[in-house]
Amino acid sequence: MIKSSILTTVAILSFHLSVLSQPVPVYDSVRKAYKAAAAYRMVELQAIGTGDAVPLWMRAGQYGSNPYQGTSFAALAHYVKPYRQDSARDIDWGVGIQLRADVGSVSDFRVIEAYAKLKLKMFEIRAGRSRMISGLTDTTLSSGSHTISGTALGIPQVSLSLPDYSFPQFDSLISIKGSLAQGFMGDVPTNYSNKRDILPGYLHQKSAHVRIGKPGWKTRFIFGGVHQVFWVDGKSLVGPSYELSQMQTLWYVMTGKNYIYKPGSTFTTNVGNHLGSIDLGLELTGKSSRTLIYHQVLYESENSFKQGSFNDGLTGISITNTAPADGKGFRLQKAVVEYYRTANQAYNAARPANHDNYYNHEFIMNGNSYLGQSLGNPFITSDANMLPTLPRGNNPYFFDNTRVKVFHVGLEATVDKVFLRSRTSFSNNMGLWEIVNKFKPVNSMSMSLEAGMPLKKGWQLRAMVAMDNGGLLPNSTGGMLSVARLF
């Protein structure tokens, strides 16, 4: 039910913005070494302890490199060959791989990243699994972008992108960035007319962001949009009555065009699970600070536009201290404040079943998730992470708490050579519209504090504590201690 004209306009503007975040280490001294080096190598050993549940901020924003509950140990190895820092080089290549092995209550081996990329002037072709965030937001301290937040493992994909603002027009007054990607999700559970099946799932992803303002201006404006679709082959899902060819299906996926799944019916719906945001941003550059003010307007279907649910969204401000640092005393490096709201969902009391149940889908049962983890904002809660005493939806949804209000603060600072990062989030949780009379709103608080410092000969020490408290998630506390070596 996505409004096709809007999505097509977004597609024409450019390709797809998928902020493929580079694997940058925590500490400023290491960041500088990474930027200058031809390759980045790191090994890390972690000792982790949690209760029966892993606190939210030990699993959210970790790109799938999260621990399991209980006592465990993890070993990580990371290698990246970035592009050379020579802007005049038109052709270059890079690779990255990060591996994680866990031993404890669950023994597991994960490929966190494995990709290759090729630079052709301003374009980039990338294939494999990358750490990924989509949408206009702060990429280190956000509560989580609505579409893809960097919580789950990256979906293996092939993409063509403009990773940096390019094609400057009118003496660099206007420039664009974005990309187009095709992802492969593996087997996903489906349900069509009570026919349960496991089918290959795919991801279509695109977006474009336009920046208005010359490089030297103190104020610049950003606008754009993100559109992603999870879909399966229609004939495998529905059967012989499905009339679209594979090429037609892909066109319906890309444009959001509606299809009548049941012959003779007047009810139309999208092909696949559509999700996106319309992004607005303002960049402000001061003498000793850089500020980004951003807002993501959420949409999922035509109802998002018809019912005017624009009071749902992610609003944030990120302020970075750009004054020269001397490495002594206390220094506040960055502060992020956000408000995330999904309570409306284009709900209309006259048609209560026709609202936008964010992240959930009628046919694709895992919704906006990958390998059991939410791809989007982690405060939209899966059934597996909620307290078992809370009401669930009438349908077997993956997410049973999609109506939330979240106030979030993230901070980064240094004290001499010690790096500090904190996240504090307060959420009001209202479950699903379909059980609004059963689900009494509950509050929850999630916090984390991380500290790290460089040691001699490339060694680093890092510690983290996190906790959840309230009526949504199990009350839990967890901690992690790690030692790493940069080569």
C-alpha positions as CSV (number, residue, x, y, z in Angstrom):
1,M,0.0,0.0,0.0
2,I,3.0,2.3,-0.2
3,K,2.3,5.4,-2.2
4,S,4.0,4.5,-5.5
5,S,4.6,8.1,-6.6
6,I,6.6,9.0,-3.5
7,L,8.7,5.8,-3.6
8,T,9.4,6.2,-7.3
9,T,10.5,9.8,-6.7
10,V,12.9,8.6,-4.0
11,A,14.2,5.9,-6.3
12,I,14.9,8.4,-9.1
13,L,16.7,10.8,-6.9
14,S,19.5,8.3,-6.4
15,F,20.2,4.8,-5.4
16,H,20.1,3.7,-1.7
17,L,21.6,5.2,1.4
18,S,22.9,2.4,3.5
19,V,25.3,3.9,6.0
20,L,27.8,1.1,5.9
21,S,29.6,2.0,9.0
22,Q,33.3,1.4,8.9
23,P,34.8,-0.7,11.8
24,V,36.3,2.2,13.7
25,P,37.8,1.3,17.1
26,V,36.7,3.0,20.3
27,Y,39.6,5.2,21.2
28,D,40.7,8.4,19.5
29,S,44.3,7.3,19.3
30,V,43.3,4.1,17.5
31,R,41.0,6.0,15.2
32,K,43.9,8.1,14.0
33,A,46.1,5.0,13.5
34,Y,43.3,3.3,11.5
35,K,42.8,6.3,9.2
36,A,46.5,6.5,8.3
37,A,47.2,2.8,8.1
38,A,47.0,0.6,4.9
39,A,45.3,-2.1,6.9
40,Y,43.7,-2.6,10.3
41,R,44.1,-5.8,12.4
42,M,42.7,-6.5,15.8
43,V,42.2,-9.4,18.1
44,E,40.1,-9.3,21.2
45,L,39.3,-11.5,24.2
46,Q,36.1,-10.9,26.2
47,A,34.8,-12.3,29.5
48,I,31.0,-11.7,29.9
49,G,28.6,-12.2,32.7
50,T,24.8,-11.7,32.7
51,G,21.8,-13.1,34.4
52,D,19.0,-15.0,32.6
53,A,18.6,-12.2,30.1
54,V,21.1,-10.0,28.3
55,P,20.5,-6.3,29.0
56,L,19.3,-4.3,26.0
57,W,22.4,-2.2,25.6
58,M,24.6,-5.2,25.5
59,R,22.8,-6.6,22.5
60,A,21.5,-3.4,20.7
61,G,23.8,-1.6,18.4
62,Q,26.3,-4.4,18.4
63,Y,25.9,-5.4,14.7
64,G,25.1,-9.0,15.8
65,S,28.3,-9.2,17.9
66,N,26.3,-9.6,21.1
67,P,26.9,-12.0,24.0
68,Y,24.7,-14.8,25.1
69,Q,23.1,-15.0,28.6
70,G,25.0,-16.4,31.5
71,T,28.8,-16.6,31.9
72,S,30.7,-16.8,28.6
73,F,34.0,-16.0,26.9
74,A,34.4,-14.7,23.4
75,A,37.3,-14.3,21.0
76,L,37.2,-11.9,18.0
77,A,39.5,-11.3,15.1
78,H,39.2,-8.3,12.8
79,Y,41.0,-7.4,9.6
80,V,40.2,-4.5,7.3
81,K,42.0,-3.2,4.2
82,P,40.4,0.3,3.7
83,Y,40.7,2.5,0.7
84,R,43.9,4.6,0.6
85,Q,43.5,8.1,2.0
86,D,44.4,9.6,-1.4
87,S,41.4,11.4,-2.7
88,A,43.0,11.6,-6.2
89,R,42.9,7.8,-6.6
90,D,39.9,6.9,-8.9
91,I,40.1,3.2,-8.6
92,D,40.8,1.3,-5.4
93,W,39.6,-1.7,-3.5
94,G,39.1,-2.9,0.1
95,V,38.1,-5.9,2.1
96,G,36.9,-6.6,5.6
97,I,36.3,-9.6,7.8
98,Q,35.4,-9.9,11.5
99,L,34.9,-13.3,13.2
100,R,33.5,-14.1,16.6
101,A,33.6,-17.3,18.6
102,D,31.7,-17.8,21.9
103,V,32.0,-20.4,24.6
104,G,29.6,-20.6,27.5
105,S,25.9,-21.4,27.9
106,V,25.8,-21.3,24.1
107,S,28.9,-22.1,22.0
108,D,28.7,-20.4,18.7
109,F,30.8,-19.1,15.8
110,R,29.6,-16.0,13.8
111,V,30.9,-14.1,10.8
112,I,30.2,-10.5,11.8
113,E,31.6,-9.0,8.6
114,A,32.9,-10.4,5.4
115,Y,32.9,-8.1,2.4
116,A,34.8,-6.8,-0.6
117,K,34.4,-3.4,-2.1
118,L,35.5,-1.6,-5.3
119,K,35.8,2.1,-5.7
120,L,35.2,3.6,-9.2
121,K,35.7,7.3,-8.8
122,M,32.7,8.4,-6.6
123,F,30.9,5.0,-7.0
124,E,31.3,2.0,-4.8
125,I,30.4,-1.6,-5.5
126,R,30.2,-3.8,-2.4
127,A,29.4,-7.5,-1.9
128,G,29.0,-9.5,1.3
129,R,28.0,-8.8,4.9
130,S,28.8,-5.4,6.3
131,R,27.9,-3.6,9.5
132,M,25.1,-1.4,8.5
133,I,22.8,1.5,9.5
134,S,20.2,3.1,7.2
135,G,18.6,6.5,7.6
136,L,19.7,9.9,8.8
137,T,20.8,9.6,12.4
138,D,23.8,9.7,14.7
139,T,25.6,6.4,14.0
140,T,27.4,5.9,17.4
141,L,25.0,7.0,20.1
142,S,21.5,6.8,18.7
143,S,18.7,4.8,20.2
144,G,18.4,3.2,16.8
145,S,17.4,4.2,13.3
146,H,13.9,3.0,12.4
147,T,14.7,0.9,9.4
148,I,18.1,-0.6,10.2
149,S,19.8,0.3,13.4
150,G,23.0,-1.8,13.6
151,T,21.6,-4.3,16.1
152,A,21.4,-7.4,14.0
153,L,24.0,-9.0,11.7
154,G,24.2,-7.4,8.3
155,I,22.1,-9.0,5.6
156,P,24.4,-10.4,2.8
157,Q,23.9,-8.2,-0.2
158,V,25.3,-6.7,-3.3
159,S,25.1,-2.9,-3.6
160,L,25.9,0.0,-5.9
161,S,26.3,3.3,-4.0
162,L,27.5,6.8,-3.7
163,P,28.9,6.5,-0.2
164,D,29.8,10.2,0.0
165,Y,28.0,13.3,-1.1
166,S,28.8,13.5,-4.9
167,F,27.7,15.1,-8.1
168,P,28.0,18.7,-6.8
169,Q,25.8,21.1,-8.7
170,F,25.7,24.9,-8.8
171,D,29.2,25.4,-7.4
172,S,28.7,22.5,-4.8
173,L,25.4,24.0,-3.5
174,I,23.6,20.7,-4.1
175,S,25.0,17.2,-3.8
176,I,23.6,13.7,-3.3
177,K,24.5,10.3,-1.8
178,G,22.7,7.0,-1.8
179,S,22.7,3.4,-3.1
180,L,20.7,0.5,-4.4
181,A,21.0,-3.0,-2.9
182,Q,19.7,-6.5,-3.2
183,G,20.0,-8.7,-0.1
184,F,19.6,-12.4,0.6
185,M,18.0,-13.3,3.9
186,G,18.0,-17.1,3.6
187,D,15.0,-19.1,4.7
188,V,12.1,-17.1,6.3
189,P,8.8,-18.4,7.8
190,T,5.7,-17.5,5.9
191,N,1.9,-17.8,6.5
192,Y,-0.6,-17.4,3.7
193,S,-4.2,-18.4,4.3
194,N,-3.0,-20.6,7.2
195,K,-0.5,-22.4,4.9
196,R,2.8,-22.3,6.8
197,D,6.0,-22.6,4.7
198,I,9.7,-21.8,4.8
199,L,10.8,-19.8,1.7
200,P,13.9,-18.0,0.5
201,G,13.7,-14.3,1.6
202,Y,15.1,-11.3,-0.1
203,L,15.7,-7.6,0.7
204,H,15.3,-4.7,-1.6
205,Q,16.8,-1.5,-0.3
206,K,17.2,2.0,-1.7
207,S,17.3,5.6,-0.6
208,A,18.6,9.0,-1.5
209,H,19.7,12.0,0.5
210,V,20.3,15.5,-0.9
211,R,22.4,18.1,0.9
212,I,21.9,21.8,0.2
213,G,24.7,24.0,1.2
214,K,28.3,24.6,0.1
215,P,31.2,22.9,1.9
216,G,32.2,26.0,3.7
217,W,28.8,27.1,4.9
218,K,28.0,26.9,8.6
219,T,24.4,25.8,7.9
220,R,23.4,23.0,5.5
221,F,20.1,21.2,5.0
222,I,19.5,17.5,4.2
223,F,16.5,15.8,3.0
224,G,15.8,12.3,1.5
225,G,14.1,9.0,2.1
226,V,14.7,5.3,2.8
227,H,12.7,2.5,1.4
228,Q,13.2,-1.2,2.1
229,V,11.2,-4.3,1.3
230,F,11.4,-7.9,2.6
231,W,9.8,-10.2,0.1
232,V,9.5,-13.8,-1.1
233,D,8.5,-15.4,-4.4
234,G,4.8,-14.8,-4.8
235,K,4.1,-18.1,-6.7
236,S,5.8,-20.1,-4.0
237,L,3.8,-18.2,-1.3
238,V,0.4,-18.2,-2.9
239,G,0.4,-20.9,-5.5
240,P,-0.9,-21.0,-9.1
241,S,-3.4,-18.2,-8.6
242,Y,-0.4,-15.7,-8.3
243,E,-0.3,-14.0,-11.7
244,L,2.9,-11.9,-11.6
245,S,6.1,-13.0,-13.2
246,Q,9.4,-12.7,-11.3
247,M,10.2,-9.5,-13.1
248,Q,6.8,-8.1,-12.5
249,T,7.1,-9.0,-8.8
250,L,10.4,-7.2,-8.6
251,W,8.8,-4.1,-10.1
252,Y,5.9,-4.2,-7.6
253,V,8.5,-4.6,-4.8
254,M,10.6,-1.6,-6.0
255,T,7.7,0.8,-6.7
256,G,5.3,-0.2,-3.9
257,K,2.5,-1.0,-6.4
258,N,-0.5,-2.8,-5.0
259,Y,-1.6,-6.3,-6.0
260,I,-4.8,-8.2,-5.5
261,Y,-3.7,-11.5,-3.9
262,K,-7.2,-13.1,-3.9
263,P,-8.9,-13.2,-7.3
264,G,-12.3,-11.5,-7.2
265,S,-11.5,-9.4,-4.2
266,T,-11.2,-5.7,-4.1
267,F,-8.6,-5.7,-1.3
268,T,-5.1,-4.8,-2.5
269,T,-1.9,-4.8,-0.6
270,N,1.9,-4.5,-1.2
271,V,4.0,-7.3,-2.5
272,G,6.4,-7.8,0.4
273,N,6.8,-6.1,3.8
274,H,7.5,-2.4,3.1
275,L,9.1,0.0,5.5
276,G,10.8,3.3,5.3
277,S,11.4,6.9,6.5
278,I,11.4,10.4,5.1
279,D,14.5,12.1,6.5
280,L,15.0,15.8,7.3
281,G,18.2,17.2,8.7
282,L,20.1,20.3,9.5
283,E,23.9,20.5,9.9
284,L,25.3,23.4,11.9
285,T,29.1,24.1,12.1
286,G,30.4,26.3,14.9
287,K,33.9,27.3,15.9
288,S,34.3,24.4,18.3
289,S,31.3,22.2,17.6
290,R,29.4,20.3,14.9
291,T,25.6,19.8,15.3
292,L,23.2,17.5,13.4
293,I,19.5,17.9,14.0
294,Y,17.5,15.2,12.4
295,H,14.0,13.8,12.1
296,Q,12.8,10.5,10.5
297,V,9.1,10.5,9.5
298,L,8.0,6.9,9.5
299,Y,5.9,5.2,6.9
300,E,4.8,1.7,6.0
301,S,1.7,1.9,3.9
302,E,-0.7,4.4,2.3
303,N,-2.3,4.8,5.7
304,S,0.8,6.5,6.9
305,F,0.0,9.4,4.5
306,K,-3.8,9.2,4.5
307,Q,-4.2,9.1,8.3
308,G,-1.4,11.7,8.9
309,S,0.6,9.6,11.4
310,F,3.5,12.0,11.0
311,N,3.7,12.4,14.8
312,D,5.4,9.0,14.8
313,G,9.1,9.3,14.1
314,L,12.6,9.6,15.4
315,T,13.8,13.1,16.4
316,G,17.3,13.8,17.6
317,I,20.1,16.2,18.0
318,S,23.8,15.3,18.0
319,I,26.5,17.7,19.2
320,T,30.2,16.9,18.7
321,N,33.0,18.8,20.3
322,T,35.5,19.7,17.6
323,A,37.8,21.9,19.7
324,P,41.5,20.7,19.7
325,A,42.1,18.1,22.4
326,D,45.2,18.0,24.6
327,G,44.4,14.6,26.2
328,K,44.3,16.0,29.7
329,G,41.4,16.3,32.1
330,F,37.7,15.8,31.4
331,R,36.4,16.4,27.9
332,L,32.8,15.9,26.7
333,Q,33.2,14.6,23.2
334,K,29.7,14.1,22.0
335,A,26.1,14.3,23.3
336,V,23.0,12.9,21.6
337,V,19.4,13.4,22.7
338,E,16.5,11.6,21.0
339,Y,12.8,11.0,21.1
340,Y,11.3,8.0,19.3
341,R,7.6,7.5,19.0
342,T,5.6,4.8,17.2
343,A,2.3,5.1,19.1
344,N,0.0,6.3,16.3
345,Q,0.7,3.8,13.4
346,A,-2.0,5.5,11.3
347,Y,-4.7,4.0,13.5
348,N,-8.3,4.8,12.6
349,A,-11.0,3.6,15.0
350,A,-13.4,3.2,12.1
351,R,-11.0,0.7,10.5
352,P,-9.0,-0.7,13.4
353,A,-7.5,-3.6,11.5
354,N,-6.0,-1.5,8.8
355,H,-3.3,0.3,10.8
356,D,0.5,0.1,10.3
357,N,1.7,-2.6,12.7
358,Y,5.3,-1.5,12.5
359,Y,7.8,-4.3,11.7
360,N,5.1,-7.0,11.6
361,H,3.7,-8.5,8.4
362,E,0.7,-10.5,7.4
363,F,2.6,-13.1,5.3
364,I,6.3,-12.8,6.3
365,M,6.3,-13.9,9.9
366,N,9.7,-12.7,11.1
367,G,8.9,-9.1,10.0
368,N,11.7,-6.6,10.2
369,S,14.2,-9.1,11.7
370,Y,17.1,-11.2,10.7
371,L,18.4,-14.4,12.3
372,G,16.2,-13.7,15.4
373,Q,17.2,-10.1,16.0
374,S,15.4,-6.9,15.2
375,L,16.9,-5.0,12.3
376,G,15.3,-1.7,13.3
377,N,15.0,0.3,16.6
378,P,15.5,-2.2,19.5
379,F,12.7,-0.6,21.6
380,I,10.2,-2.2,19.3
381,T,10.3,-5.5,21.2
382,S,10.2,-9.0,20.0
383,D,8.1,-11.7,21.7
384,A,11.3,-13.5,22.9
385,N,12.6,-10.5,24.8
386,M,9.4,-9.4,26.6
387,L,8.4,-10.6,30.0
388,P,6.3,-13.7,29.6
389,T,3.5,-12.3,31.8
390,L,2.7,-9.5,29.3
391,P,-0.2,-9.9,26.8
392,R,0.7,-11.1,23.3
393,G,-1.1,-10.3,20.0
394,N,-3.8,-12.5,18.6
395,N,-1.6,-13.4,15.6
396,P,1.8,-15.1,15.9
397,Y,3.7,-11.9,15.4
398,F,7.5,-11.6,15.8
399,F,7.1,-8.2,17.6
400,D,4.5,-7.9,20.3
401,N,5.4,-4.4,21.5
402,T,5.4,-2.0,18.6
403,R,3.7,1.1,20.2
404,V,6.5,2.9,22.1
405,K,7.6,6.3,23.3
406,V,11.3,6.5,24.1
407,F,13.5,9.3,25.5
408,H,17.2,8.6,25.0
409,V,20.5,10.3,26.0
410,G,23.9,9.2,24.8
411,L,27.2,10.7,25.9
412,E,30.9,10.2,24.9
413,A,33.7,11.7,27.0
414,T,37.3,11.3,27.9
415,V,39.1,11.7,31.2
416,D,42.8,12.0,30.3
417,K,43.3,8.8,28.3
418,V,40.2,7.0,29.5
419,F,37.3,6.9,27.0
420,L,33.7,6.8,28.4
421,R,30.4,6.1,26.7
422,S,27.0,6.0,28.3
423,R,23.5,5.3,27.1
424,T,20.3,5.9,29.1
425,S,16.9,5.2,27.7
426,F,13.4,5.5,29.2
427,S,10.5,3.9,27.4
428,N,6.7,3.8,27.7
429,N,5.4,0.6,26.1
430,M,1.9,0.0,24.9
431,G,2.0,-3.3,23.1
432,L,-0.1,-3.6,19.9
433,W,-3.3,-1.8,18.8
434,E,-5.2,-5.1,18.5
435,I,-4.8,-5.8,22.3
436,V,-5.0,-2.1,23.4
437,N,-7.7,-3.1,26.0
438,K,-5.5,-5.9,27.4
439,F,-2.1,-4.3,27.5
440,K,-1.6,-1.9,30.3
441,P,1.2,0.5,29.4
442,V,4.4,-0.3,31.2
443,N,7.6,1.8,31.7
444,S,11.2,0.5,31.4
445,M,14.7,1.9,31.8
446,S,17.8,0.6,30.0
447,M,21.3,1.9,30.8
448,S,24.9,1.2,29.9
449,L,28.3,2.5,30.8
450,E,31.5,1.7,28.8
451,A,35.1,2.6,29.6
452,G,38.3,1.9,27.7
453,M,41.9,3.0,27.7
454,P,44.9,2.3,25.5
455,L,47.8,0.4,27.0
456,K,51.3,-0.1,25.8
457,K,52.4,-1.7,22.5
458,G,48.9,-1.5,20.9
459,W,47.0,-3.2,23.7
460,Q,43.6,-1.8,24.8
461,L,41.5,-2.5,27.9
462,R,37.7,-2.1,27.8
463,A,34.9,-2.7,30.4
464,M,31.1,-2.4,30.1
465,V,28.2,-2.7,32.5
466,A,24.5,-2.5,31.5
467,M,21.1,-3.0,33.2
468,D,17.4,-3.2,32.4
469,N,14.7,-2.3,35.0
470,G,10.9,-1.9,34.6
471,G,7.8,-3.7,33.5
472,L,8.7,-4.7,29.9
473,L,12.0,-6.6,29.9
474,P,13.3,-9.0,32.5
475,N,15.2,-7.0,35.2
476,S,18.8,-7.8,34.4
477,T,22.4,-6.7,34.9
478,G,25.4,-7.6,32.8
479,G,29.1,-6.9,32.5
480,M,31.9,-7.4,30.1
481,L,35.7,-7.1,30.4
482,S,37.9,-7.2,27.3
483,V,41.5,-6.9,26.3
484,A,42.4,-6.3,22.6
485,R,45.6,-5.9,20.6
486,L,45.8,-3.6,17.6
487,F,48.4,-4.5,15.0
